[in-house]
Amino acid sequence: MNVLDLYQFNLHFVFQSYTGVDQGDNFVGSFPKGFGYGPEEHDSDIGASGGDEKPRILLMGLRRSGKSSIQKVVFHKVSPNETLFLESTNKIVKDDVSNSSFVRFQIWDLPGHIDFFDPTFDSENIFGGCGALIFVIDAQDDYMEALVRLHSTVERAHKINPNIKFEIFIHKVDGLLDDHKIETQRDIHQRACDDLEDAGLEKVSLSFHLTSIYDHSIFEAFSKVVQKLIPQLPILENLLNILISNSGIEKAFLFDVVSKIYIATDSSPVDMQCYELCCDMIDVVIDISCIYGIRDDGAFDSQSAAIIKLNTNTVLYLREVNKYLALVCILREDNYEKQGLIDYNFQCFRKSIQEVFEVQQNSAAGNSNDVLMSNGIIDKSRLTNT
C-alpha cells in the first residue's frame, strides 16, 4: 500500500493532456511510448550535441546483487516483482537518459563476473569518462567477497579517474529488521573505510545508501547520485529556497517525471514520507491524465497542474516546468489561501529555470556570453563582447 492510500483526500485537477482512447500500441504501462528516455526525433540535434560529454554512471557489484533490477525499476518502470525473472547480465548494458537538459547521462550495467580491469578490456575508456560508480552489495548475503571486490574496484578506478564519485548501495534491505539494517550499514562502512585507509586511500570518499526496489529508497538514493552530476545544482536549490520562502511552502522538489528522481530540492532536510507522497502524486496525475486526457504525446504540457488536499490540513501542489520536469510542493492548507501569489511565484520560478536551460545550451554550443549568478539570475550587466 502506498503512503497516499493512508489518507483521505480530495482531488482537483487542471490539465490539458493525454488521450486514453487508443492505448493499444501507444502506451507502456502508464506512459505513452514517446514519453521516455532517449532523444526524440525533433530533439536529435540536442541529443547529439551532448554526445560523449554526458556523464556516465557505472553499476557494478557481484552477480545477483540486484544491479539490473535497480536499472529496470528506476528507468524502465518495471514492477519490482517482475525483476524476479530477470536473467543474469552477461554483457555491458548501456542506457541513455536524455530527458531534460539537467537529467542527461548514461548508465552502464556491468556484469558482475567479469574483471573490467583485465588488459583485454579498455579500462581507460570505461572508467575515464565515468562520473559516478555505484557498487551494489546484497545485504541479505555474505558480503565479505563483495567488500574485497569493492576495495579492488575503488583502488583501480580511482587510479584511472580520481574524479569518480563512489556510491555504495547496500541493497535488498527490505528483508532486514531495522536494527539489522543499521548494524549492516555500520559494519560495511567501517570495513570499507578501514580497507581504503590501509591502502593509503583515506582521501577517497565513499557514500553509503540503504536501498530496496520495493519502496522509494532506491529512487531517493539514485536522486542523490544524479544530483552530484548536475553542475547547476546550487542554482536550482537556491531558486527553490527563494520560491518556498516567498510562498509559504514547507517543502519543494523538482522531479524528473519518468523516473521520479528529484534533481533538486530546497535546503531543508528531506523527510522520506514527504518524498513518498510527492512520488505518489506524480503517479496519480499521470494515471488520470493517460486515462481521461486528450493528448497522446506526453504526460505534461504547459497547462498541466494538480492539487491534492489531504485530511491532515496539508496540500500537495504540482505544476509542470517542462515536458519532463515537474515542481511538487507541500504546504499547509492555510498558506494555500494565497493561491494567486503561489501561482505567480511559480511562473517566476519557471522563467528562471528556462533561463538556466538557455545558458547551459548556449554554453554547450560555445556561443554564450551570459553570466549566471548563484541566485539563478542572468546578470546582463556583466556581459562582455568578444
Contacts in CASP RR format, 6 or more apart in sequence:
PFRMAT RR
TARGET T0000
AUTHOR 0000-0000-0000
METHOD contacts of the structure
MODEL  1
MNVLDLYQFNLHFVFQSYTGVDQGDNFVGSFPKGFGYGPEEHDSDIGASG
GDEKPRILLMGLRRSGKSSIQKVVFHKVSPNETLFLESTNKIVKDDVSNS
SFVRFQIWDLPGHIDFFDPTFDSENIFGGCGALIFVIDAQDDYMEALVRL
HSTVERAHKINPNIKFEIFIHKVDGLLDDHKIETQRDIHQRACDDLEDAG
LEKVSLSFHLTSIYDHSIFEAFSKVVQKLIPQLPILENLLNILISNSGIE
KAFLFDVVSKIYIATDSSPVDMQCYELCCDMIDVVIDISCIYGIRDDGAF
DSQSAAIIKLNTNTVLYLREVNKYLALVCILREDNYEKQGLIDYNFQCFR
KSIQEVFEVQQNSAAGNSNDVLMSNGIIDKSRLTNT
2 276 0 8 1.000
2 280 0 8 1.000
2 283 0 8 1.000
3 273 0 8 1.000
3 276 0 8 1.000
3 277 0 8 1.000
3 280 0 8 1.000
4 276 0 8 1.000
4 277 0 8 1.000
4 280 0 8 1.000
4 281 0 8 1.000
4 284 0 8 1.000
7 310 0 8 1.000
7 311 0 8 1.000
7 312 0 8 1.000
8 310 0 8 1.000
8 311 0 8 1.000
9 308 0 8 1.000
9 309 0 8 1.000
9 310 0 8 1.000
9 311 0 8 1.000
10 308 0 8 1.000
10 309 0 8 1.000
11 284 0 8 1.000
11 288 0 8 1.000
11 306 0 8 1.000
11 307 0 8 1.000
11 308 0 8 1.000
12 306 0 8 1.000
12 307 0 8 1.000
12 308 0 8 1.000
12 309 0 8 1.000
13 285 0 8 1.000
13 288 0 8 1.000
13 305 0 8 1.000
13 306 0 8 1.000
13 307 0 8 1.000
14 303 0 8 1.000
14 305 0 8 1.000
14 306 0 8 1.000
14 307 0 8 1.000
15 285 0 8 1.000
15 289 0 8 1.000
15 293 0 8 1.000
15 301 0 8 1.000
15 303 0 8 1.000
15 304 0 8 1.000
15 305 0 8 1.000
15 306 0 8 1.000
16 293 0 8 1.000
16 294 0 8 1.000
16 295 0 8 1.000
16 301 0 8 1.000
16 302 0 8 1.000
16 303 0 8 1.000
16 304 0 8 1.000
17 289 0 8 1.000
17 293 0 8 1.000
17 294 0 8 1.000
17 295 0 8 1.000
17 298 0 8 1.000
17 299 0 8 1.000
17 300 0 8 1.000
17 301 0 8 1.000
17 303 0 8 1.000
17 304 0 8 1.000
18 32 0 8 1.000
18 289 0 8 1.000
18 290 0 8 1.000
18 293 0 8 1.000
18 294 0 8 1.000
18 295 0 8 1.000
18 296 0 8 1.000
18 298 0 8 1.000
18 299 0 8 1.000
19 293 0 8 1.000
19 294 0 8 1.000
19 295 0 8 1.000
19 296 0 8 1.000
20 27 0 8 1.000
20 290 0 8 1.000
20 291 0 8 1.000
20 292 0 8 1.000
20 293 0 8 1.000
20 296 0 8 1.000
22 296 0 8 1.000
23 290 0 8 1.000
25 33 0 8 1.000
26 32 0 8 1.000
26 33 0 8 1.000
26 296 0 8 1.000
27 33 0 8 1.000
27 290 0 8 1.000
28 77 0 8 1.000
29 77 0 8 1.000
30 77 0 8 1.000
30 283 0 8 1.000
30 286 0 8 1.000
30 287 0 8 1.000
30 290 0 8 1.000
30 299 0 8 1.000
31 77 0 8 1.000
31 258 0 8 1.000
31 286 0 8 1.000
31 290 0 8 1.000
31 298 0 8 1.000
31 299 0 8 1.000
32 290 0 8 1.000
32 296 0 8 1.000
32 297 0 8 1.000
32 298 0 8 1.000
32 299 0 8 1.000
34 40 0 8 1.000
34 297 0 8 1.000
34 298 0 8 1.000
35 258 0 8 1.000
35 297 0 8 1.000
35 298 0 8 1.000
35 299 0 8 1.000
36 99 0 8 1.000
36 258 0 8 1.000
37 75 0 8 1.000
37 95 0 8 1.000
37 96 0 8 1.000
37 97 0 8 1.000
37 98 0 8 1.000
37 99 0 8 1.000
37 258 0 8 1.000
38 47 0 8 1.000
38 96 0 8 1.000
38 97 0 8 1.000
38 98 0 8 1.000
38 99 0 8 1.000
39 46 0 8 1.000
39 47 0 8 1.000
39 48 0 8 1.000
39 96 0 8 1.000
39 98 0 8 1.000
43 98 0 8 1.000
46 98 0 8 1.000
46 101 0 8 1.000
46 361 0 8 1.000
47 98 0 8 1.000
47 104 0 8 1.000
49 364 0 8 1.000
49 365 0 8 1.000
50 104 0 8 1.000
50 364 0 8 1.000
53 364 0 8 1.000
54 96 0 8 1.000
54 98 0 8 1.000
54 104 0 8 1.000
54 105 0 8 1.000
54 106 0 8 1.000
55 104 0 8 1.000
55 105 0 8 1.000
55 106 0 8 1.000
55 129 0 8 1.000
55 130 0 8 1.000
55 131 0 8 1.000
55 132 0 8 1.000
55 229 0 8 1.000
56 105 0 8 1.000
56 106 0 8 1.000
56 107 0 8 1.000
56 108 0 8 1.000
56 129 0 8 1.000
56 130 0 8 1.000
56 131 0 8 1.000
57 105 0 8 1.000
57 106 0 8 1.000
57 107 0 8 1.000
57 108 0 8 1.000
57 130 0 8 1.000
57 131 0 8 1.000
57 132 0 8 1.000
57 133 0 8 1.000
57 134 0 8 1.000
57 225 0 8 1.000
57 226 0 8 1.000
57 229 0 8 1.000
58 107 0 8 1.000
58 108 0 8 1.000
58 110 0 8 1.000
58 126 0 8 1.000
58 127 0 8 1.000
58 130 0 8 1.000
58 132 0 8 1.000
58 133 0 8 1.000
58 134 0 8 1.000
59 67 0 8 1.000
59 70 0 8 1.000
59 71 0 8 1.000
59 107 0 8 1.000
59 108 0 8 1.000
59 109 0 8 1.000
59 110 0 8 1.000
59 134 0 8 1.000
59 136 0 8 1.000
60 67 0 8 1.000
60 110 0 8 1.000
60 112 0 8 1.000
60 133 0 8 1.000
60 134 0 8 1.000
60 135 0 8 1.000
60 136 0 8 1.000
60 153 0 8 1.000
61 67 0 8 1.000
61 110 0 8 1.000
61 112 0 8 1.000
61 135 0 8 1.000
61 136 0 8 1.000
61 137 0 8 1.000
61 146 0 8 1.000
61 149 0 8 1.000
61 150 0 8 1.000
61 153 0 8 1.000
62 112 0 8 1.000
62 137 0 8 1.000
62 138 0 8 1.000
62 145 0 8 1.000
62 146 0 8 1.000
62 149 0 8 1.000
63 88 0 8 1.000
63 111 0 8 1.000
63 112 0 8 1.000
63 113 0 8 1.000
64 88 0 8 1.000
64 138 0 8 1.000
65 112 0 8 1.000
65 136 0 8 1.000
65 137 0 8 1.000
65 138 0 8 1.000
65 141 0 8 1.000
65 146 0 8 1.000
65 171 0 8 1.000
66 83 0 8 1.000
66 136 0 8 1.000
66 138 0 8 1.000
66 171 0 8 1.000
66 172 0 8 1.000
66 213 0 8 1.000
67 89 0 8 1.000
67 109 0 8 1.000
67 110 0 8 1.000
67 112 0 8 1.000
67 136 0 8 1.000
68 83 0 8 1.000
68 86 0 8 1.000
68 88 0 8 1.000
68 89 0 8 1.000
68 93 0 8 1.000
68 109 0 8 1.000
69 80 0 8 1.000
69 83 0 8 1.000
69 86 0 8 1.000
69 213 0 8 1.000
70 136 0 8 1.000
70 169 0 8 1.000
70 171 0 8 1.000
70 211 0 8 1.000
70 213 0 8 1.000
70 218 0 8 1.000
70 222 0 8 1.000
71 93 0 8 1.000
71 95 0 8 1.000
71 107 0 8 1.000
71 109 0 8 1.000
72 78 0 8 1.000
72 82 0 8 1.000
72 83 0 8 1.000
72 86 0 8 1.000
73 79 0 8 1.000
73 80 0 8 1.000
73 83 0 8 1.000
73 213 0 8 1.000
73 218 0 8 1.000
74 218 0 8 1.000
74 219 0 8 1.000
74 222 0 8 1.000
74 259 0 8 1.000
74 261 0 8 1.000
75 95 0 8 1.000
75 97 0 8 1.000
75 107 0 8 1.000
75 258 0 8 1.000
75 259 0 8 1.000
77 258 0 8 1.000
80 213 0 8 1.000
80 214 0 8 1.000
83 213 0 8 1.000
88 111 0 8 1.000
89 109 0 8 1.000
89 110 0 8 1.000
89 111 0 8 1.000
89 112 0 8 1.000
90 111 0 8 1.000
91 111 0 8 1.000
92 108 0 8 1.000
92 109 0 8 1.000
92 110 0 8 1.000
92 111 0 8 1.000
93 108 0 8 1.000
93 109 0 8 1.000
94 106 0 8 1.000
94 107 0 8 1.000
94 108 0 8 1.000
94 109 0 8 1.000
95 106 0 8 1.000
95 107 0 8 1.000
95 108 0 8 1.000
95 109 0 8 1.000
96 106 0 8 1.000
97 103 0 8 1.000
97 104 0 8 1.000
97 105 0 8 1.000
97 106 0 8 1.000
97 107 0 8 1.000
97 259 0 8 1.000
98 104 0 8 1.000
99 256 0 8 1.000
99 258 0 8 1.000
99 324 0 8 1.000
99 325 0 8 1.000
100 256 0 8 1.000
100 263 0 8 1.000
100 322 0 8 1.000
100 323 0 8 1.000
100 324 0 8 1.000
100 325 0 8 1.000
100 357 0 8 1.000
101 357 0 8 1.000
101 360 0 8 1.000
101 361 0 8 1.000
102 230 0 8 1.000
102 232 0 8 1.000
102 236 0 8 1.000
102 256 0 8 1.000
102 263 0 8 1.000
102 325 0 8 1.000
103 226 0 8 1.000
103 230 0 8 1.000
103 256 0 8 1.000
103 259 0 8 1.000
103 261 0 8 1.000
103 263 0 8 1.000
103 324 0 8 1.000
105 226 0 8 1.000
105 229 0 8 1.000
108 126 0 8 1.000
110 116 0 8 1.000
110 126 0 8 1.000
114 121 0 8 1.000
115 121 0 8 1.000
116 123 0 8 1.000
116 126 0 8 1.000
116 127 0 8 1.000
117 123 0 8 1.000
117 152 0 8 1.000
117 156 0 8 1.000
123 156 0 8 1.000
123 160 0 8 1.000
124 160 0 8 1.000
127 133 0 8 1.000
127 157 0 8 1.000
127 160 0 8 1.000
127 161 0 8 1.000
127 164 0 8 1.000
128 160 0 8 1.000
128 161 0 8 1.000
129 161 0 8 1.000
130 157 0 8 1.000
130 161 0 8 1.000
130 164 0 8 1.000
131 161 0 8 1.000
131 163 0 8 1.000
131 164 0 8 1.000
131 165 0 8 1.000
131 229 0 8 1.000
132 164 0 8 1.000
132 165 0 8 1.000
132 166 0 8 1.000
132 167 0 8 1.000
132 225 0 8 1.000
132 228 0 8 1.000
132 229 0 8 1.000
133 153 0 8 1.000
133 154 0 8 1.000
133 157 0 8 1.000
133 164 0 8 1.000
133 165 0 8 1.000
133 166 0 8 1.000
133 167 0 8 1.000
134 167 0 8 1.000
134 168 0 8 1.000
134 169 0 8 1.000
134 225 0 8 1.000
135 146 0 8 1.000
135 149 0 8 1.000
135 150 0 8 1.000
135 153 0 8 1.000
135 154 0 8 1.000
135 166 0 8 1.000
135 167 0 8 1.000
135 168 0 8 1.000
135 169 0 8 1.000
136 169 0 8 1.000
136 171 0 8 1.000
137 143 0 8 1.000
137 146 0 8 1.000
137 147 0 8 1.000
137 150 0 8 1.000
137 168 0 8 1.000
137 169 0 8 1.000
137 170 0 8 1.000
137 171 0 8 1.000
137 188 0 8 1.000
138 146 0 8 1.000
138 171 0 8 1.000
138 172 0 8 1.000
139 170 0 8 1.000
139 171 0 8 1.000
139 172 0 8 1.000
139 173 0 8 1.000
139 176 0 8 1.000
139 181 0 8 1.000
139 184 0 8 1.000
139 210 0 8 1.000
140 172 0 8 1.000
140 175 0 8 1.000
140 176 0 8 1.000
143 184 0 8 1.000
143 188 0 8 1.000
147 188 0 8 1.000
147 191 0 8 1.000
147 192 0 8 1.000
147 195 0 8 1.000
150 168 0 8 1.000
150 192 0 8 1.000
151 192 0 8 1.000
151 195 0 8 1.000
151 196 0 8 1.000
151 199 0 8 1.000
154 166 0 8 1.000
154 196 0 8 1.000
154 201 0 8 1.000
154 204 0 8 1.000
154 206 0 8 1.000
155 196 0 8 1.000
155 199 0 8 1.000
155 201 0 8 1.000
157 164 0 8 1.000
157 166 0 8 1.000
158 164 0 8 1.000
158 166 0 8 1.000
158 201 0 8 1.000
158 204 0 8 1.000
165 205 0 8 1.000
165 207 0 8 1.000
165 225 0 8 1.000
165 228 0 8 1.000
165 229 0 8 1.000
166 204 0 8 1.000
166 205 0 8 1.000
166 206 0 8 1.000
166 207 0 8 1.000
167 206 0 8 1.000
167 207 0 8 1.000
167 209 0 8 1.000
167 221 0 8 1.000
167 224 0 8 1.000
167 225 0 8 1.000
168 188 0 8 1.000
168 192 0 8 1.000
168 206 0 8 1.000
168 207 0 8 1.000
168 208 0 8 1.000
168 209 0 8 1.000
169 209 0 8 1.000
169 211 0 8 1.000
169 218 0 8 1.000
169 221 0 8 1.000
170 184 0 8 1.000
170 185 0 8 1.000
170 188 0 8 1.000
170 208 0 8 1.000
170 209 0 8 1.000
170 210 0 8 1.000
170 211 0 8 1.000
171 211 0 8 1.000
171 212 0 8 1.000
172 212 0 8 1.000
173 181 0 8 1.000
173 184 0 8 1.000
173 210 0 8 1.000
173 211 0 8 1.000
173 212 0 8 1.000
173 217 0 8 1.000
174 212 0 8 1.000
174 214 0 8 1.000
174 215 0 8 1.000
175 212 0 8 1.000
176 184 0 8 1.000
181 210 0 8 1.000
185 208 0 8 1.000
185 210 0 8 1.000
188 208 0 8 1.000
189 206 0 8 1.000
189 208 0 8 1.000
192 206 0 8 1.000
193 202 0 8 1.000
193 206 0 8 1.000
196 202 0 8 1.000
196 204 0 8 1.000
196 206 0 8 1.000
207 224 0 8 1.000
209 217 0 8 1.000
209 220 0 8 1.000
209 221 0 8 1.000
209 224 0 8 1.000
210 217 0 8 1.000
210 221 0 8 1.000
211 217 0 8 1.000
211 218 0 8 1.000
211 221 0 8 1.000
212 218 0 8 1.000
215 276 0 8 1.000
216 260 0 8 1.000
216 272 0 8 1.000
216 275 0 8 1.000
216 276 0 8 1.000
216 279 0 8 1.000
217 272 0 8 1.000
219 259 0 8 1.000
219 260 0 8 1.000
219 261 0 8 1.000
219 275 0 8 1.000
219 279 0 8 1.000
220 270 0 8 1.000
220 272 0 8 1.000
220 275 0 8 1.000
222 259 0 8 1.000
222 261 0 8 1.000
223 261 0 8 1.000
223 262 0 8 1.000
223 263 0 8 1.000
226 261 0 8 1.000
226 263 0 8 1.000
227 233 0 8 1.000
227 263 0 8 1.000
227 264 0 8 1.000
230 236 0 8 1.000
230 263 0 8 1.000
230 264 0 8 1.000
232 356 0 8 1.000
232 360 0 8 1.000
233 263 0 8 1.000
233 264 0 8 1.000
234 374 0 8 1.000
235 356 0 8 1.000
235 372 0 8 1.000
235 374 0 8 1.000
235 375 0 8 1.000
235 376 0 8 1.000
236 254 0 8 1.000
236 263 0 8 1.000
236 264 0 8 1.000
236 353 0 8 1.000
236 356 0 8 1.000
237 264 0 8 1.000
237 265 0 8 1.000
237 266 0 8 1.000
237 267 0 8 1.000
238 374 0 8 1.000
238 375 0 8 1.000
238 376 0 8 1.000
239 349 0 8 1.000
239 352 0 8 1.000
239 353 0 8 1.000
239 356 0 8 1.000
239 375 0 8 1.000
239 376 0 8 1.000
240 252 0 8 1.000
240 254 0 8 1.000
240 264 0 8 1.000
240 265 0 8 1.000
240 266 0 8 1.000
240 349 0 8 1.000
241 266 0 8 1.000
241 267 0 8 1.000
242 349 0 8 1.000
242 375 0 8 1.000
243 249 0 8 1.000
243 252 0 8 1.000
243 266 0 8 1.000
243 345 0 8 1.000
243 346 0 8 1.000
243 349 0 8 1.000
244 250 0 8 1.000
244 251 0 8 1.000
244 252 0 8 1.000
244 266 0 8 1.000
244 329 0 8 1.000
246 345 0 8 1.000
247 329 0 8 1.000
247 331 0 8 1.000
247 335 0 8 1.000
247 338 0 8 1.000
247 341 0 8 1.000
247 342 0 8 1.000
247 345 0 8 1.000
247 346 0 8 1.000
248 331 0 8 1.000
248 332 0 8 1.000
248 335 0 8 1.000
248 338 0 8 1.000
248 342 0 8 1.000
249 317 0 8 1.000
249 329 0 8 1.000
249 330 0 8 1.000
249 331 0 8 1.000
249 335 0 8 1.000
249 342 0 8 1.000
250 268 0 8 1.000
250 329 0 8 1.000
250 330 0 8 1.000
250 331 0 8 1.000
250 332 0 8 1.000
251 265 0 8 1.000
251 266 0 8 1.000
251 268 0 8 1.000
251 270 0 8 1.000
251 271 0 8 1.000
251 274 0 8 1.000
251 329 0 8 1.000
251 330 0 8 1.000
252 265 0 8 1.000
252 266 0 8 1.000
252 327 0 8 1.000
252 328 0 8 1.000
252 329 0 8 1.000
252 330 0 8 1.000
253 262 0 8 1.000
253 264 0 8 1.000
253 265 0 8 1.000
253 275 0 8 1.000
253 278 0 8 1.000
253 327 0 8 1.000
253 328 0 8 1.000
253 329 0 8 1.000
254 262 0 8 1.000
254 263 0 8 1.000
254 264 0 8 1.000
254 265 0 8 1.000
254 321 0 8 1.000
254 325 0 8 1.000
254 326 0 8 1.000
254 327 0 8 1.000
255 261 0 8 1.000
255 262 0 8 1.000
255 263 0 8 1.000
255 278 0 8 1.000
255 282 0 8 1.000
255 325 0 8 1.000
255 326 0 8 1.000
255 327 0 8 1.000
255 328 0 8 1.000
256 262 0 8 1.000
256 263 0 8 1.000
256 324 0 8 1.000
256 325 0 8 1.000
257 282 0 8 1.000
257 286 0 8 1.000
257 299 0 8 1.000
257 300 0 8 1.000
257 324 0 8 1.000
257 325 0 8 1.000
257 326 0 8 1.000
258 324 0 8 1.000
260 279 0 8 1.000
260 282 0 8 1.000
262 275 0 8 1.000
262 278 0 8 1.000
263 325 0 8 1.000
274 330 0 8 1.000
277 316 0 8 1.000
277 330 0 8 1.000
278 316 0 8 1.000
278 328 0 8 1.000
278 330 0 8 1.000
281 306 0 8 1.000
281 308 0 8 1.000
281 316 0 8 1.000
281 318 0 8 1.000
281 328 0 8 1.000
282 318 0 8 1.000
282 326 0 8 1.000
282 328 0 8 1.000
284 306 0 8 1.000
284 308 0 8 1.000
285 299 0 8 1.000
285 304 0 8 1.000
285 306 0 8 1.000
285 318 0 8 1.000
286 299 0 8 1.000
289 299 0 8 1.000
289 304 0 8 1.000
290 299 0 8 1.000
295 301 0 8 1.000
298 323 0 8 1.000
300 320 0 8 1.000
300 322 0 8 1.000
300 323 0 8 1.000
300 324 0 8 1.000
300 326 0 8 1.000
301 320 0 8 1.000
301 323 0 8 1.000
302 320 0 8 1.000
303 320 0 8 1.000
304 318 0 8 1.000
304 319 0 8 1.000
304 320 0 8 1.000
304 326 0 8 1.000
305 318 0 8 1.000
305 319 0 8 1.000
305 320 0 8 1.000
306 316 0 8 1.000
306 317 0 8 1.000
306 318 0 8 1.000
307 315 0 8 1.000
307 316 0 8 1.000
307 317 0 8 1.000
307 318 0 8 1.000
307 336 0 8 1.000
308 315 0 8 1.000
308 316 0 8 1.000
309 315 0 8 1.000
309 316 0 8 1.000
309 333 0 8 1.000
310 316 0 8 1.000
313 332 0 8 1.000
313 333 0 8 1.000
313 334 0 8 1.000
314 330 0 8 1.000
314 331 0 8 1.000
314 332 0 8 1.000
314 333 0 8 1.000
315 330 0 8 1.000
315 331 0 8 1.000
315 332 0 8 1.000
315 333 0 8 1.000
315 335 0 8 1.000
315 336 0 8 1.000
316 328 0 8 1.000
316 329 0 8 1.000
316 330 0 8 1.000
317 328 0 8 1.000
317 329 0 8 1.000
317 330 0 8 1.000
317 331 0 8 1.000
317 336 0 8 1.000
317 342 0 8 1.000
318 326 0 8 1.000
318 327 0 8 1.000
318 328 0 8 1.000
318 329 0 8 1.000
319 326 0 8 1.000
319 327 0 8 1.000
319 346 0 8 1.000
319 350 0 8 1.000
320 326 0 8 1.000
321 327 0 8 1.000
321 350 0 8 1.000
321 353 0 8 1.000
322 353 0 8 1.000
322 354 0 8 1.000
322 357 0 8 1.000
325 353 0 8 1.000
327 346 0 8 1.000
327 349 0 8 1.000
327 350 0 8 1.000
331 342 0 8 1.000
336 342 0 8 1.000
352 376 0 8 1.000
352 377 0 8 1.000
355 372 0 8 1.000
355 376 0 8 1.000
355 377 0 8 1.000
355 378 0 8 1.000
356 372 0 8 1.000
356 376 0 8 1.000
358 370 0 8 1.000
359 368 0 8 1.000
359 370 0 8 1.000
359 372 0 8 1.000
359 378 0 8 1.000
362 368 0 8 1.000
362 370 0 8 1.000
369 383 0 8 1.000
369 384 0 8 1.000
369 385 0 8 1.000
369 386 0 8 1.000
370 378 0 8 1.000
370 380 0 8 1.000
370 383 0 8 1.000
371 378 0 8 1.000
371 379 0 8 1.000
371 382 0 8 1.000
371 383 0 8 1.000
372 378 0 8 1.000
372 379 0 8 1.000
373 379 0 8 1.000
END
